[in-house]
Each structure stands twice: as C-alpha cells, then as structure tokens.
Amino acid sequence: MGWSQRRVHRRAPIRVEAAYEDAERQVFLETRDISEDGVYLFAPDPPEVGRAAKLVLDLPGNPEMLRLTGWVSRRDIGSRSGFVVLFQHADQDGSAAKVRKLLRDLVNATPQDSGESASL
C-alpha cells in the first residue's frame, strides 16, 4: 500500500518553522505540509524511521507555540530530503481534541496548490 493510500486526513502545503528534537539532536527545520495527523519536514539528514520525536510549531494565527510528540514514519533521502512525523495525540488533559481541531481548521483554511507547497 502506497503512502497516499494510507493518508486519512487532508494535508495542506504549509511552510512554517519547526523545532525538532529526538534522543540525538535538536534542529530547526521547515515544514512542507501538515495534516491533523502529521507533518513533513525538510531535512538534509532525516532521522531513522521509528524514532520518537518532539516538535514545536509556530502556526500562523495561533498565539502560542504548538508542542507535539510523535514518531518518524517515513524518511526520504535525495535532492529533497525530509521525513514525516506522525503525531501522538494522547489526551491526558483534554487537549488532544483541541490540537486536532486547530490543525484541521488550519488545513481546511489553506487553499490547495498545484505545486509542491505554498508559503503562508
């Protein structure tokens, strides 16, 4: 089954700054696209699939930085290297539904682009 066949939620070509952290590094990267379930990040040296990850995203129109956890589910090596982090929406304090809604609203408010991605 291909990557596009597994995608459940719509993604939007949104480029924002992101802080990525795992057990070995902390780096500042740029997103290519976002959905309510995950994000694609450009990176010259993408982490290995399966690695646990922490992200901080500065989303347009959101007054606070969005802090998310997840794991690396895909890694692309080549001229446009990058990776996908799938979010772990654990709802320990009732915030998971709010985060999913925030991401869903952002994606739905973003026009689709015929190119690879668009800037906000």
Biopython code that builds the backbone (N, CA, C, O; Angstrom):
import numpy as np
from Bio.PDB.StructureBuilder import StructureBuilder

atoms = [
    (1, "MET", "N", (0.855, -1.184, 0.000)),
    (1, "MET", "CA", (0.000, 0.000, 0.000)),
    (1, "MET", "C", (0.889, 1.231, 0.000)),
    (1, "MET", "O", (1.790, 1.328, 0.833)),
    (2, "GLY", "N", (0.665, 2.169, -0.903)),
    (2, "GLY", "CA", (1.480, 3.371, -1.011)),
    (2, "GLY", "C", (1.131, 4.397, 0.052)),
    (2, "GLY", "O", (0.089, 4.320, 0.704)),
    (3, "TRP", "N", (2.032, 5.362, 0.208)),
    (3, "TRP", "CA", (1.849, 6.400, 1.224)),
    (3, "TRP", "C", (0.535, 7.135, 1.029)),
    (3, "TRP", "O", (-0.189, 7.354, 2.000)),
    (4, "SER", "N", (0.206, 7.523, -0.200)),
    (4, "SER", "CA", (-1.023, 8.287, -0.427)),
    (4, "SER", "C", (-2.271, 7.460, -0.130)),
    (4, "SER", "O", (-3.318, 8.024, 0.187)),
    (5, "GLN", "N", (-2.180, 6.135, -0.226)),
    (5, "GLN", "CA", (-3.325, 5.285, 0.070)),
    (5, "GLN", "C", (-3.562, 5.167, 1.575)),
    (5, "GLN", "O", (-4.678, 4.867, 1.999)),
    (6, "ARG", "N", (-2.528, 5.398, 2.388)),
    (6, "ARG", "CA", (-2.670, 5.302, 3.836)),
    (6, "ARG", "C", (-3.117, 6.604, 4.469)),
    (6, "ARG", "O", (-3.556, 6.605, 5.619)),
    (7, "ARG", "N", (-3.019, 7.708, 3.753)),
    (7, "ARG", "CA", (-3.354, 9.022, 4.300)),
    (7, "ARG", "C", (-4.850, 9.087, 4.577)),
    (7, "ARG", "O", (-5.661, 8.783, 3.702)),
    (8, "VAL", "N", (-5.212, 9.479, 5.781)),
    (8, "VAL", "CA", (-6.606, 9.534, 6.183)),
    (8, "VAL", "C", (-7.149, 10.965, 6.089)),
    (8, "VAL", "O", (-8.262, 11.178, 5.608)),
    (9, "HIS", "N", (-6.371, 11.927, 6.542)),
    (9, "HIS", "CA", (-6.830, 13.308, 6.578)),
    (9, "HIS", "C", (-6.124, 14.155, 5.521)),
    (9, "HIS", "O", (-4.982, 13.893, 5.142)),
    (10, "ARG", "N", (-6.833, 15.164, 5.067)),
    (10, "ARG", "CA", (-6.306, 16.097, 4.072)),
    (10, "ARG", "C", (-5.058, 16.782, 4.618)),
    (10, "ARG", "O", (-4.976, 17.096, 5.805)),
    (11, "ARG", "N", (-4.095, 17.007, 3.739)),
    (11, "ARG", "CA", (-2.906, 17.760, 4.121)),
    (11, "ARG", "C", (-2.888, 19.058, 3.346)),
    (11, "ARG", "O", (-3.491, 19.160, 2.278)),
    (12, "ALA", "N", (-2.198, 20.050, 3.881)),
    (12, "ALA", "CA", (-2.118, 21.355, 3.232)),
    (12, "ALA", "C", (-0.658, 21.752, 3.087)),
    (12, "ALA", "O", (0.158, 21.478, 3.967)),
    (13, "PRO", "N", (-0.333, 22.398, 1.980)),
    (13, "PRO", "CA", (1.038, 22.847, 1.733)),
    (13, "PRO", "C", (1.363, 24.080, 2.574)),
    (13, "PRO", "O", (1.247, 25.211, 2.103)),
    (14, "ILE", "N", (1.766, 23.853, 3.808)),
    (14, "ILE", "CA", (2.016, 24.942, 4.750)),
    (14, "ILE", "C", (3.487, 24.906, 5.161)),
    (14, "ILE", "O", (3.980, 23.894, 5.660)),
    (15, "ARG", "N", (4.172, 26.015, 4.944)),
    (15, "ARG", "CA", (5.573, 26.121, 5.341)),
    (15, "ARG", "C", (5.686, 27.005, 6.567)),
    (15, "ARG", "O", (5.393, 28.200, 6.523)),
    (16, "VAL", "N", (6.116, 26.396, 7.658)),
    (16, "VAL", "CA", (6.367, 27.129, 8.895)),
    (16, "VAL", "C", (7.658, 26.603, 9.505)),
    (16, "VAL", "O", (8.114, 25.508, 9.177)),
    (17, "GLU", "N", (8.233, 27.391, 10.387)),
    (17, "GLU", "CA", (9.424, 26.981, 11.124)),
    (17, "GLU", "C", (9.017, 25.939, 12.161)),
    (17, "GLU", "O", (7.940, 26.013, 12.753)),
    (18, "ALA", "N", (9.901, 24.969, 12.365)),
    (18, "ALA", "CA", (9.638, 23.914, 13.346)),
    (18, "ALA", "C", (10.921, 23.580, 14.087)),
    (18, "ALA", "O", (12.002, 23.543, 13.499)),
    (19, "ALA", "N", (10.792, 23.340, 15.371)),
    (19, "ALA", "CA", (11.902, 22.818, 16.156)),
    (19, "ALA", "C", (11.651, 21.325, 16.313)),
    (19, "ALA", "O", (10.584, 20.916, 16.769)),
    (20, "TYR", "N", (12.635, 20.510, 15.935)),
    (20, "TYR", "CA", (12.536, 19.051, 16.018)),
    (20, "TYR", "C", (13.562, 18.561, 17.024)),
    (20, "TYR", "O", (14.706, 19.016, 17.035)),
    (21, "GLU", "N", (13.140, 17.622, 17.875)),
    (21, "GLU", "CA", (14.052, 17.059, 18.864)),
    (21, "GLU", "C", (13.807, 15.562, 18.976)),
    (21, "GLU", "O", (12.667, 15.099, 19.010)),
    (22, "ASP", "N", (14.914, 14.813, 19.034)),
    (22, "ASP", "CA", (14.834, 13.391, 19.349)),
    (22, "ASP", "C", (15.954, 13.092, 20.339)),
    (22, "ASP", "O", (16.558, 14.018, 20.881)),
    (23, "ALA", "N", (16.238, 11.831, 20.582)),
    (23, "ALA", "CA", (17.237, 11.453, 21.579)),
    (23, "ALA", "C", (18.645, 11.899, 21.204)),
    (23, "ALA", "O", (19.513, 11.978, 22.073)),
    (24, "GLU", "N", (18.890, 12.192, 19.925)),
    (24, "GLU", "CA", (20.240, 12.518, 19.468)),
    (24, "GLU", "C", (20.455, 13.965, 19.059)),
    (24, "GLU", "O", (21.599, 14.415, 18.993)),
    (25, "ARG", "N", (19.391, 14.707, 18.783)),
    (25, "ARG", "CA", (19.596, 16.048, 18.244)),
    (25, "ARG", "C", (18.399, 16.961, 18.462)),
    (25, "ARG", "O", (17.278, 16.528, 18.728)),
    (26, "GLN", "N", (18.700, 18.249, 18.333)),
    (26, "GLN", "CA", (17.656, 19.267, 18.295)),
    (26, "GLN", "C", (18.023, 20.186, 17.132)),
    (26, "GLN", "O", (19.119, 20.745, 17.098)),
    (27, "VAL", "N", (17.102, 20.339, 16.179)),
    (27, "VAL", "CA", (17.372, 21.148, 14.994)),
    (27, "VAL", "C", (16.154, 21.988, 14.646)),
    (27, "VAL", "O", (15.030, 21.677, 15.041)),
    (28, "PHE", "N", (16.397, 23.046, 13.906)),
    (28, "PHE", "CA", (15.324, 23.895, 13.404)),
    (28, "PHE", "C", (15.169, 23.604, 11.917)),
    (28, "PHE", "O", (16.134, 23.673, 11.156)),
    (29, "LEU", "N", (13.947, 23.278, 11.511)),
    (29, "LEU", "CA", (13.654, 22.869, 10.152)),
    (29, "LEU", "C", (12.458, 23.645, 9.631)),
    (29, "LEU", "O", (11.904, 24.495, 10.327)),
    (30, "GLU", "N", (12.063, 23.344, 8.397)),
    (30, "GLU", "CA", (10.884, 23.951, 7.791)),
    (30, "GLU", "C", (9.934, 22.839, 7.355)),
    (30, "GLU", "O", (10.367, 21.797, 6.862)),
    (31, "THR", "N", (8.644, 23.071, 7.540)),
    (31, "THR", "CA", (7.654, 22.085, 7.117)),
    (31, "THR", "C", (7.380, 22.216, 5.619)),
    (31, "THR", "O", (7.551, 23.285, 5.033)),
    (32, "ARG", "N", (6.955, 21.117, 5.016)),
    (32, "ARG", "CA", (6.487, 21.137, 3.620)),
    (32, "ARG", "C", (4.968, 21.128, 3.594)),
    (32, "ARG", "O", (4.340, 21.885, 2.853)),
    (33, "ASP", "N", (4.378, 20.247, 4.427)),
    (33, "ASP", "CA", (2.923, 20.183, 4.531)),
    (33, "ASP", "C", (2.535, 19.628, 5.892)),
    (33, "ASP", "O", (3.334, 19.013, 6.598)),
    (34, "ILE", "N", (1.261, 19.874, 6.234)),
    (34, "ILE", "CA", (0.747, 19.493, 7.550)),
    (34, "ILE", "C", (-0.649, 18.915, 7.383)),
    (34, "ILE", "O", (-1.421, 19.354, 6.530)),
    (35, "SER", "N", (-0.964, 17.913, 8.217)),
    (35, "SER", "CA", (-2.332, 17.421, 8.358)),
    (35, "SER", "C", (-2.615, 17.344, 9.856)),
    (35, "SER", "O", (-1.745, 17.642, 10.674)),
    (36, "GLU", "N", (-3.817, 16.949, 10.205)),
    (36, "GLU", "CA", (-4.092, 16.838, 11.643)),
    (36, "GLU", "C", (-3.385, 15.628, 12.253)),
    (36, "GLU", "O", (-3.321, 15.502, 13.476)),
    (37, "ASP", "N", (-2.857, 14.742, 11.414)),
    (37, "ASP", "CA", (-2.165, 13.545, 11.906)),
    (37, "ASP", "C", (-0.657, 13.608, 11.838)),
    (37, "ASP", "O", (0.019, 12.794, 12.468)),
    (38, "GLY", "N", (-0.099, 14.567, 11.080)),
    (38, "GLY", "CA", (1.345, 14.578, 10.955)),
    (38, "GLY", "C", (1.866, 15.747, 10.146)),
    (38, "GLY", "O", (1.109, 16.611, 9.704)),
    (39, "VAL", "N", (3.182, 15.754, 9.961)),
    (39, "VAL", "CA", (3.860, 16.841, 9.270)),
    (39, "VAL", "C", (5.051, 16.286, 8.498)),
    (39, "VAL", "O", (5.716, 15.350, 8.942)),
    (40, "TYR", "N", (5.308, 16.883, 7.329)),
    (40, "TYR", "CA", (6.500, 16.561, 6.556)),
    (40, "TYR", "C", (7.489, 17.692, 6.783)),
    (40, "TYR", "O", (7.140, 18.865, 6.645)),
    (41, "LEU", "N", (8.731, 17.339, 7.133)),
    (41, "LEU", "CA", (9.779, 18.321, 7.397)),
    (41, "LEU", "C", (10.930, 18.128, 6.418)),
    (41, "LEU", "O", (11.365, 17.002, 6.179)),
    (42, "PHE", "N", (11.423, 19.227, 5.851)),
    (42, "PHE", "CA", (12.632, 19.163, 5.039)),
    (42, "PHE", "C", (13.822, 18.999, 5.976)),
    (42, "PHE", "O", (13.882, 19.649, 7.020)),
    (43, "ALA", "N", (14.773, 18.131, 5.610)),
    (43, "ALA", "CA", (15.962, 17.928, 6.433)),
    (43, "ALA", "C", (17.075, 17.324, 5.588)),
    (43, "ALA", "O", (16.834, 16.376, 4.841)),
    (44, "PRO", "N", (18.294, 17.859, 5.695)),
    (44, "PRO", "CA", (19.392, 17.301, 4.917)),
    (44, "PRO", "C", (19.801, 15.897, 5.378)),
    (44, "PRO", "O", (20.318, 15.107, 4.588)),
    (45, "ASP", "N", (19.569, 15.593, 6.649)),
    (45, "ASP", "CA", (19.913, 14.289, 7.219)),
    (45, "ASP", "C", (18.736, 13.780, 8.053)),
    (45, "ASP", "O", (18.763, 13.876, 9.280)),
    (46, "PRO", "N", (17.703, 13.239, 7.398)),
    (46, "PRO", "CA", (16.497, 12.815, 8.117)),
    (46, "PRO", "C", (16.779, 11.707, 9.132)),
    (46, "PRO", "O", (17.617, 10.839, 8.888)),
    (47, "PRO", "N", (16.080, 11.736, 10.270)),
    (47, "PRO", "CA", (16.254, 10.680, 11.271)),
    (47, "PRO", "C", (15.689, 9.347, 10.783)),
    (47, "PRO", "O", (14.923, 9.295, 9.820)),
    (48, "GLU", "N", (16.077, 8.286, 11.457)),
    (48, "GLU", "CA", (15.627, 6.938, 11.110)),
    (48, "GLU", "C", (14.134, 6.767, 11.405)),
    (48, "GLU", "O", (13.603, 7.368, 12.339)),
    (49, "VAL", "N", (13.479, 5.955, 10.610)),
    (49, "VAL", "CA", (12.070, 5.609, 10.828)),
    (49, "VAL", "C", (11.938, 4.906, 12.169)),
    (49, "VAL", "O", (12.766, 4.070, 12.530)),
    (50, "GLY", "N", (10.888, 5.255, 12.904)),
    (50, "GLY", "CA", (10.625, 4.652, 14.205)),
    (50, "GLY", "C", (11.112, 5.482, 15.376)),
    (50, "GLY", "O", (10.750, 5.203, 16.518)),
    (51, "ARG", "N", (11.919, 6.488, 15.121)),
    (51, "ARG", "CA", (12.474, 7.312, 16.202)),
    (51, "ARG", "C", (11.374, 8.176, 16.823)),
    (51, "ARG", "O", (10.572, 8.774, 16.107)),
    (52, "ALA", "N", (11.341, 8.238, 18.145)),
    (52, "ALA", "CA", (10.414, 9.121, 18.854)),
    (52, "ALA", "C", (10.836, 10.563, 18.618)),
    (52, "ALA", "O", (12.028, 10.857, 18.529)),
    (53, "ALA", "N", (9.855, 11.469, 18.517)),
    (53, "ALA", "CA", (10.147, 12.856, 18.185)),
    (53, "ALA", "C", (9.299, 13.817, 18.994)),
    (53, "ALA", "O", (8.177, 13.507, 19.394)),
    (54, "LYS", "N", (9.868, 15.000, 19.226)),
    (54, "LYS", "CA", (9.145, 16.123, 19.811)),
    (54, "LYS", "C", (9.235, 17.269, 18.805)),
    (54, "LYS", "O", (10.284, 17.492, 18.201)),
    (55, "LEU", "N", (8.135, 17.987, 18.630)),
    (55, "LEU", "CA", (8.090, 19.110, 17.704)),
    (55, "LEU", "C", (7.491, 20.333, 18.379)),
    (55, "LEU", "O", (6.619, 20.229, 19.241)),
    (56, "VAL", "N", (7.979, 21.487, 17.968)),
    (56, "VAL", "CA", (7.371, 22.757, 18.335)),
    (56, "VAL", "C", (7.126, 23.482, 17.026)),
    (56, "VAL", "O", (8.060, 23.722, 16.260)),
    (57, "LEU", "N", (5.859, 23.835, 16.762)),
    (57, "LEU", "CA", (5.470, 24.515, 15.527)),
    (57, "LEU", "C", (4.925, 25.896, 15.845)),
    (57, "LEU", "O", (4.162, 26.070, 16.795)),
    (58, "ASP", "N", (5.321, 26.873, 15.045)),
    (58, "ASP", "CA", (4.805, 28.233, 15.162)),
    (58, "ASP", "C", (3.791, 28.424, 14.044)),
    (58, "ASP", "O", (4.128, 28.891, 12.956)),
    (59, "LEU", "N", (2.544, 28.058, 14.325)),
    (59, "LEU", "CA", (1.496, 28.079, 13.298)),
    (59, "LEU", "C", (0.913, 29.468, 13.112)),
    (59, "LEU", "O", (0.739, 30.206, 14.081)),
    (60, "PRO", "N", (0.607, 29.831, 11.859)),
    (60, "PRO", "CA", (0.004, 31.141, 11.595)),
    (60, "PRO", "C", (-1.342, 31.282, 12.298)),
    (60, "PRO", "O", (-2.167, 30.369, 12.277)),
    (61, "GLY", "N", (-1.546, 32.431, 12.917)),
    (61, "GLY", "CA", (-2.816, 32.713, 13.580)),
    (61, "GLY", "C", (-2.961, 32.079, 14.949)),
    (61, "GLY", "O", (-3.985, 32.268, 15.607)),
    (62, "ASN", "N", (-1.966, 31.337, 15.392)),
    (62, "ASN", "CA", (-2.026, 30.701, 16.707)),
    (62, "ASN", "C", (-1.124, 31.485, 17.663)),
    (62, "ASN", "O", (0.071, 31.611, 17.397)),
    (63, "PRO", "N", (-1.658, 32.014, 18.765)),
    (63, "PRO", "CA", (-0.853, 32.855, 19.650)),
    (63, "PRO", "C", (0.235, 32.103, 20.414)),
    (63, "PRO", "O", (1.197, 32.718, 20.876)),
    (64, "GLU", "N", (0.100, 30.795, 20.552)),
    (64, "GLU", "CA", (1.086, 30.013, 21.291)),
    (64, "GLU", "C", (1.760, 29.000, 20.376)),
    (64, "GLU", "O", (1.184, 28.555, 19.384)),
    (65, "MET", "N", (2.991, 28.643, 20.729)),
    (65, "MET", "CA", (3.681, 27.581, 20.007)),
    (65, "MET", "C", (2.945, 26.268, 20.270)),
    (65, "MET", "O", (2.487, 26.013, 21.383)),
    (66, "LEU", "N", (2.839, 25.453, 19.246)),
    (66, "LEU", "CA", (2.172, 24.161, 19.361)),
    (66, "LEU", "C", (3.229, 23.099, 19.635)),
    (66, "LEU", "O", (4.158, 22.929, 18.845)),
    (67, "ARG", "N", (3.095, 22.390, 20.743)),
    (67, "ARG", "CA", (4.046, 21.350, 21.135)),
    (67, "ARG", "C", (3.401, 19.983, 20.905)),
    (67, "ARG", "O", (2.318, 19.694, 21.414)),
    (68, "LEU", "N", (4.095, 19.152, 20.124)),
    (68, "LEU", "CA", (3.562, 17.846, 19.746)),
    (68, "LEU", "C", (4.615, 16.763, 19.932)),
    (68, "LEU", "O", (5.816, 17.028, 19.872)),
    (69, "THR", "N", (4.151, 15.549, 20.157)),
    (69, "THR", "CA", (5.052, 14.402, 20.181)),
    (69, "THR", "C", (4.582, 13.418, 19.121)),
    (69, "THR", "O", (3.434, 13.464, 18.677)),
    (70, "GLY", "N", (5.472, 12.539, 18.728)),
    (70, "GLY", "CA", (5.132, 11.549, 17.725)),
    (70, "GLY", "C", (6.316, 10.668, 17.415)),
    (70, "GLY", "O", (7.204, 10.483, 18.247)),
    (71, "TRP", "N", (6.326, 10.118, 16.196)),
    (71, "TRP", "CA", (7.419, 9.258, 15.766)),
    (71, "TRP", "C", (7.621, 9.422, 14.270)),
    (71, "TRP", "O", (6.701, 9.777, 13.533)),
    (72, "VAL", "N", (8.843, 9.155, 13.843)),
    (72, "VAL", "CA", (9.189, 9.266, 12.424)),
    (72, "VAL", "C", (8.613, 8.056, 11.699)),
    (72, "VAL", "O", (8.929, 6.916, 12.040)),
    (73, "SER", "N", (7.769, 8.302, 10.696)),
    (73, "SER", "CA", (7.119, 7.202, 9.979)),
    (73, "SER", "C", (7.636, 7.025, 8.554)),
    (73, "SER", "O", (7.392, 5.991, 7.931)),
    (74, "ARG", "N", (8.347, 8.022, 8.035)),
    (74, "ARG", "CA", (8.866, 7.946, 6.664)),
    (74, "ARG", "C", (10.111, 8.803, 6.560)),
    (74, "ARG", "O", (10.230, 9.833, 7.224)),
    (75, "ARG", "N", (11.034, 8.370, 5.723)),
    (75, "ARG", "CA", (12.305, 9.076, 5.528)),
    (75, "ARG", "C", (12.620, 9.088, 4.045)),
    (75, "ARG", "O", (12.623, 8.040, 3.399)),
    (76, "ASP", "N", (12.887, 10.282, 3.493)),
    (76, "ASP", "CA", (13.250, 10.434, 2.083)),
    (76, "ASP", "C", (14.675, 10.970, 1.998)),
    (76, "ASP", "O", (15.008, 11.975, 2.626)),
    (77, "ILE", "N", (15.511, 10.292, 1.217)),
    (77, "ILE", "CA", (16.888, 10.722, 1.007)),
    (77, "ILE", "C", (17.037, 11.088, -0.466)),
    (77, "ILE", "O", (16.582, 10.350, -1.340)),
    (78, "GLY", "N", (17.664, 12.210, -0.738)),
    (78, "GLY", "CA", (17.856, 12.638, -2.117)),
    (78, "GLY", "C", (17.964, 14.141, -2.201)),
    (78, "GLY", "O", (18.327, 14.802, -1.228)),
    (79, "SER", "N", (17.648, 14.687, -3.371)),
    (79, "SER", "CA", (17.781, 16.125, -3.568)),
    (79, "SER", "C", (16.787, 16.923, -2.718)),
    (79, "SER", "O", (17.056, 18.079, -2.392)),
    (80, "ARG", "N", (15.657, 16.336, -2.356)),
    (80, "ARG", "CA", (14.662, 16.980, -1.486)),
    (80, "ARG", "C", (14.437, 16.110, -0.248)),
    (80, "ARG", "O", (13.328, 15.637, 0.001)),
    (81, "SER", "N", (15.507, 15.909, 0.520)),
    (81, "SER", "CA", (15.438, 15.035, 1.691)),
    (81, "SER", "C", (14.485, 15.589, 2.739)),
    (81, "SER", "O", (14.344, 16.801, 2.907)),
    (82, "GLY", "N", (13.840, 14.667, 3.435)),
    (82, "GLY", "CA", (12.941, 15.049, 4.504)),
    (82, "GLY", "C", (12.348, 13.830, 5.163)),
    (82, "GLY", "O", (12.738, 12.697, 4.880)),
    (83, "PHE", "N", (11.393, 14.077, 6.052)),
    (83, "PHE", "CA", (10.782, 12.976, 6.789)),
    (83, "PHE", "C", (9.408, 13.371, 7.302)),
    (83, "PHE", "O", (9.063, 14.550, 7.379)),
    (84, "VAL", "N", (8.634, 12.350, 7.651)),
    (84, "VAL", "CA", (7.290, 12.546, 8.183)),
    (84, "VAL", "C", (7.286, 12.181, 9.664)),
    (84, "VAL", "O", (7.821, 11.148, 10.064)),
    (85, "VAL", "N", (6.679, 13.039, 10.462)),
    (85, "VAL", "CA", (6.413, 12.730, 11.868)),
    (85, "VAL", "C", (4.904, 12.580, 12.007)),
    (85, "VAL", "O", (4.149, 13.505, 11.706)),
    (86, "LEU", "N", (4.473, 11.418, 12.460)),
    (86, "LEU", "CA", (3.061, 11.203, 12.796)),
    (86, "LEU", "C", (2.867, 11.604, 14.246)),
    (86, "LEU", "O", (3.640, 11.214, 15.121)),
    (87, "PHE", "N", (1.823, 12.391, 14.489)),
    (87, "PHE", "CA", (1.577, 12.896, 15.834)),
    (87, "PHE", "C", (0.965, 11.834, 16.721)),
    (87, "PHE", "O", (0.178, 11.002, 16.269)),
    (88, "GLN", "N", (1.333, 11.873, 17.976)),
    (88, "GLN", "CA", (0.748, 11.017, 19.003)),
    (88, "GLN", "C", (-0.187, 11.919, 19.806)),
    (88, "GLN", "O", (0.256, 12.681, 20.666)),
    (89, "HIS", "N", (-1.473, 11.824, 19.518)),
    (89, "HIS", "CA", (-2.457, 12.682, 20.181)),
    (89, "HIS", "C", (-2.946, 12.010, 21.456)),
    (89, "HIS", "O", (-4.065, 11.500, 21.502)),
    (90, "ALA", "N", (-2.110, 12.009, 22.491)),
    (90, "ALA", "CA", (-2.506, 11.454, 23.782)),
    (90, "ALA", "C", (-3.345, 12.497, 24.509)),
    (90, "ALA", "O", (-2.941, 13.654, 24.631)),
    (91, "ASP", "N", (-4.501, 12.088, 24.986)),
    (91, "ASP", "CA", (-5.433, 13.037, 25.587)),
    (91, "ASP", "C", (-5.450, 12.899, 27.105)),
    (91, "ASP", "O", (-6.450, 12.493, 27.697)),
    (92, "GLN", "N", (-4.324, 13.244, 27.720)),
    (92, "GLN", "CA", (-4.230, 13.149, 29.175)),
    (92, "GLN", "C", (-4.936, 14.296, 29.878)),
    (92, "GLN", "O", (-5.434, 14.134, 30.992)),
    (93, "ASP", "N", (-4.978, 15.447, 29.236)),
    (93, "ASP", "CA", (-5.572, 16.618, 29.889)),
    (93, "ASP", "C", (-6.692, 17.259, 29.065)),
    (93, "ASP", "O", (-7.074, 18.402, 29.317)),
    (94, "GLY", "N", (-7.210, 16.532, 28.095)),
    (94, "GLY", "CA", (-8.290, 17.056, 27.281)),
    (94, "GLY", "C", (-7.839, 17.943, 26.139)),
    (94, "GLY", "O", (-8.675, 18.515, 25.440)),
    (95, "SER", "N", (-6.528, 18.072, 25.932)),
    (95, "SER", "CA", (-6.036, 18.983, 24.905)),
    (95, "SER", "C", (-5.930, 18.349, 23.518)),
    (95, "SER", "O", (-5.829, 19.075, 22.530)),
    (96, "ALA", "N", (-5.950, 17.034, 23.414)),
    (96, "ALA", "CA", (-5.778, 16.386, 22.103)),
    (96, "ALA", "C", (-6.864, 16.802, 21.120)),
    (96, "ALA", "O", (-6.569, 17.061, 19.953)),
    (97, "ALA", "N", (-8.098, 16.871, 21.564)),
    (97, "ALA", "CA", (-9.193, 17.267, 20.678)),
    (97, "ALA", "C", (-9.000, 18.713, 20.207)),
    (97, "ALA", "O", (-9.294, 19.033, 19.056)),
    (98, "LYS", "N", (-8.510, 19.578, 21.088)),
    (98, "LYS", "CA", (-8.263, 20.974, 20.717)),
    (98, "LYS", "C", (-7.139, 21.066, 19.683)),
    (98, "LYS", "O", (-7.232, 21.834, 18.725)),
    (99, "VAL", "N", (-6.091, 20.288, 19.880)),
    (99, "VAL", "CA", (-4.964, 20.303, 18.943)),
    (99, "VAL", "C", (-5.405, 19.781, 17.585)),
    (99, "VAL", "O", (-5.078, 20.379, 16.560)),
    (100, "ARG", "N", (-6.141, 18.677, 17.560)),
    (100, "ARG", "CA", (-6.628, 18.126, 16.291)),
    (100, "ARG", "C", (-7.515, 19.141, 15.574)),
    (100, "ARG", "O", (-7.412, 19.306, 14.358)),
    (101, "LYS", "N", (-8.389, 19.825, 16.323)),
    (101, "LYS", "CA", (-9.269, 20.830, 15.719)),
    (101, "LYS", "C", (-8.458, 22.002, 15.179)),
    (101, "LYS", "O", (-8.733, 22.484, 14.081)),
    (102, "LEU", "N", (-7.473, 22.463, 15.924)),
    (102, "LEU", "CA", (-6.617, 23.550, 15.463)),
    (102, "LEU", "C", (-5.927, 23.179, 14.151)),
    (102, "LEU", "O", (-5.915, 23.976, 13.213)),
    (103, "LEU", "N", (-5.357, 21.984, 14.078)),
    (103, "LEU", "CA", (-4.681, 21.528, 12.857)),
    (103, "LEU", "C", (-5.669, 21.342, 11.708)),
    (103, "LEU", "O", (-5.391, 21.740, 10.576)),
    (104, "ARG", "N", (-6.811, 20.745, 11.995)),
    (104, "ARG", "CA", (-7.839, 20.528, 10.959)),
    (104, "ARG", "C", (-8.326, 21.867, 10.400)),
    (104, "ARG", "O", (-8.460, 22.014, 9.185)),
    (105, "ASP", "N", (-8.594, 22.848, 11.275)),
    (105, "ASP", "CA", (-9.055, 24.167, 10.831)),
    (105, "ASP", "C", (-7.992, 24.864, 9.987)),
    (105, "ASP", "O", (-8.316, 25.503, 8.986)),
    (106, "LEU", "N", (-6.728, 24.744, 10.386)),
    (106, "LEU", "CA", (-5.643, 25.343, 9.622)),
    (106, "LEU", "C", (-5.555, 24.720, 8.225)),
    (106, "LEU", "O", (-5.437, 25.434, 7.229)),
    (107, "VAL", "N", (-5.612, 23.409, 8.159)),
    (107, "VAL", "CA", (-5.544, 22.707, 6.874)),
    (107, "VAL", "C", (-6.731, 23.085, 5.993)),
    (107, "VAL", "O", (-6.561, 23.376, 4.809)),
    (108, "ASN", "N", (-7.917, 23.080, 6.562)),
    (108, "ASN", "CA", (-9.119, 23.391, 5.778)),
    (108, "ASN", "C", (-9.161, 24.840, 5.301)),
    (108, "ASN", "O", (-9.792, 25.133, 4.286)),
    (109, "ALA", "N", (-8.500, 25.747, 6.013)),
    (109, "ALA", "CA", (-8.477, 27.151, 5.630)),
    (109, "ALA", "C", (-7.381, 27.465, 4.609)),
    (109, "ALA", "O", (-7.316, 28.581, 4.094)),
    (110, "THR", "N", (-6.528, 26.491, 4.318)),
    (110, "THR", "CA", (-5.421, 26.687, 3.391)),
    (110, "THR", "C", (-5.811, 26.241, 2.000)),
    (110, "THR", "O", (-6.193, 25.086, 1.812)),
    (111, "PRO", "N", (-5.724, 27.134, 1.009)),
    (111, "PRO", "CA", (-6.058, 26.723, -0.363)),
    (111, "PRO", "C", (-5.072, 25.665, -0.857)),
    (111, "PRO", "O", (-3.882, 25.708, -0.545)),
    (112, "GLN", "N", (-5.585, 24.731, -1.622)),
    (112, "GLN", "CA", (-4.725, 23.714, -2.222)),
    (112, "GLN", "C", (-3.940, 24.346, -3.345)),
    (112, "GLN", "O", (-4.434, 25.239, -4.034)),
    (113, "ASP", "N", (-2.731, 23.892, -3.529)),
    (113, "ASP", "CA", (-1.814, 24.446, -4.507)),
    (113, "ASP", "C", (-1.446, 23.370, -5.509)),
    (113, "ASP", "O", (-1.305, 22.203, -5.142)),
    (114, "SER", "N", (-1.290, 23.739, -6.750)),
    (114, "SER", "CA", (-0.918, 22.761, -7.766)),
    (114, "SER", "C", (0.548, 22.402, -7.684)),
    (114, "SER", "O", (0.953, 21.382, -8.242)),
    (115, "GLY", "N", (1.379, 23.216, -6.995)),
    (115, "GLY", "CA", (2.799, 22.926, -6.828)),
    (115, "GLY", "C", (3.046, 22.060, -5.622)),
    (115, "GLY", "O", (2.109, 21.542, -5.014)),
    (116, "GLU", "N", (4.313, 21.899, -5.271)),
    (116, "GLU", "CA", (4.679, 21.031, -4.147)),
    (116, "GLU", "C", (4.218, 21.613, -2.819)),
    (116, "GLU", "O", (3.735, 20.878, -1.958)),
    (117, "SER", "N", (4.360, 22.917, -2.642)),
    (117, "SER", "CA", (3.926, 23.535, -1.390)),
    (117, "SER", "C", (3.783, 25.032, -1.575)),
    (117, "SER", "O", (4.281, 25.613, -2.540)),
    (118, "ALA", "N", (3.102, 25.629, -0.645)),
    (118, "ALA", "CA", (2.904, 27.072, -0.674)),
    (118, "ALA", "C", (3.331, 27.655, 0.648)),
    (118, "ALA", "O", (3.329, 26.959, 1.663)),
    (119, "SER", "N", (3.690, 28.898, 0.654)),
    (119, "SER", "CA", (4.099, 29.560, 1.884)),
    (119, "SER", "C", (2.926, 30.297, 2.479)),
    (119, "SER", "O", (2.056, 30.797, 1.767)),
    (120, "LEU", "N", (2.917, 30.354, 3.774)),
    (120, "LEU", "CA", (1.933, 31.158, 4.497)),
    (120, "LEU", "C", (2.637, 32.304, 5.165)),
    (120, "LEU", "O", (1.998, 33.116, 5.835)),
]
sb = StructureBuilder()
sb.init_structure("model")
sb.init_model(0)
sb.init_chain("A")
sb.init_seg("    ")
for serial, (resi, resn, name, xyz) in enumerate(atoms, 1):
    if name == "N":
        sb.init_residue(resn, " ", resi, " ")
    sb.init_atom(name, np.array(xyz, "f"), 0.0, 1.0, " ", f" {name:<3s}", serial, name[0])
structure = sb.get_structure()
